[in-house]
Amino acid sequence: MRSASLSLVNVTSSYLQKPATRKLRNWQRRYTRHRADFPLNASLLRENGYLQLSGRCGDLGHGGMGAVLTAEVAKDEVLSLGFSLPGLPGPLVVRAIVRYAKGLLHGFEFLGLSPEQQAAIDDYCATLPPM
């Protein structure tokens, strides 16, 4: 009798852990990310005016980028990102929302890119190896 309750406990704890493991295993980005390394500037509106930050891109894809910034930005904040890509006459300035924030590391989703901006990002990503 005692071993039956013990195995029930093991089954239960194992059962509770499986959904979390399964969820992590099946998680997948909508778009492939590519390893990238270039400087960027971020600008966001705060109560006392615009806050200007600098940072460095670590990965880039069709729908967003991962970057390290010089200060923490909260999840769901919207900001402006400026960066230069090879072959473009000037910097791209895009709007993005923070989807991931842990310390200085941030994950951004691009918002409302123009067709030209999207094409420039996609063309640059095509020259980079996928992650």
N, C-alpha and C positions, 0 to 999 in steps of 0.2 A: 504494500500500500504506500509506503513511504517513497519508494522509487518512482511510483506512478506520479505523485505530486511533484517530485523533483524534475521528472522529464517534462511535465506540463509547464513548469517554470522556464525550463530551457527553451521549449517550443515557443512560449509566449514572448520571451525576450528576443529570440531570434525572429519571430514573426513581426515584432515591432520595429526591428532594425531594417528589415528588408525593404519597406517602402522608401525609406530615406536613401538607402544604397541604390535602389533601382532608379530613383529620381535623379540622383547625381550621375549615374551611368548613362542615362538616356538624354541628359541635358545637352543641347547642341545649339550653336549660334545659327542665326538665320543666314549670315554671310561669312565667308572665309575671312580670317584675319591674316595679315602678312606682317612679318617682322620689319619694322621701320625704325629709323633713328634720325630725328631732326628736331631742331628747336621750334618752340611755338610760344605764342602769347595768348593769354586769356584775359577777358574783361568781363566783369559782372557788376551789376548795379546793387549797391548796398544802401542803407538808410542815409549815410553821410556822403554819398557820391559813388563814382565808379572805382572799383578795386582792380588794379592792373597786376597780373601775375605772369611770371614766365614759367616755362616748363620744357619737357622733352617728351616727344612721342616715342612709344615703345612698340606699338602695333597699330596697323591701319587696315580698314576694310571698307567695303561698299557702304555699310550702314553706320560706321562709327570708328572710334579709336580709343586706345588705352594710352594714358600719359601720366607722368609724374609732374606735379605742380609744386611751386614753392610755398604754397599754403593749402590748408584743407578747405574743400568746398563740399557742402552738404549734398546728399543724394536728393534728386529731383530739382536742383537749382538749374536755371537756364543761363547760359553764358555765351559769349562770343569767342571763337577760337580763330587766331590768325597764324598761318604757316605758309611757307614757300615749298613748292615742289619743283623738281628739275624740269626744264622745258617750258615753264610758265613765265610770262613777262612780269608778273607781280604776285604778291601773296594772295592766297585764298583767305577769305574771311567768312566763316560759317557759324551758324547758331547750333548749339548742342545742349542736350540735357544730361545731367550727371545721372547715370544708371547704377554706378558702383562707386563707392568711396570708402577707402580704408587707409587712414593716415593721409599721406601725400599721393598715394596711388589712386587714380580715377579711371573709370570707364565712361565714355561719352557716346551717346547716340545722336547722330546728325539730325537736324530738323530743317525741313523745307529747302533742301539744296536745289539750286537751279540746274537745268540739264547740263550746262557748261561745267559747273562745279562737280557734278556727279561724274561726268565724263573724264575730267582731269584726275579725280581720285581713282577711278577705275583704271585709267590708262597707266597711272603710276603703279598701282597695285599689280598690274599685269607684268611689271618688270621685277617684282619681288617674289621670293619663295614663300609659299604658304607656311603658316605655323603648324 
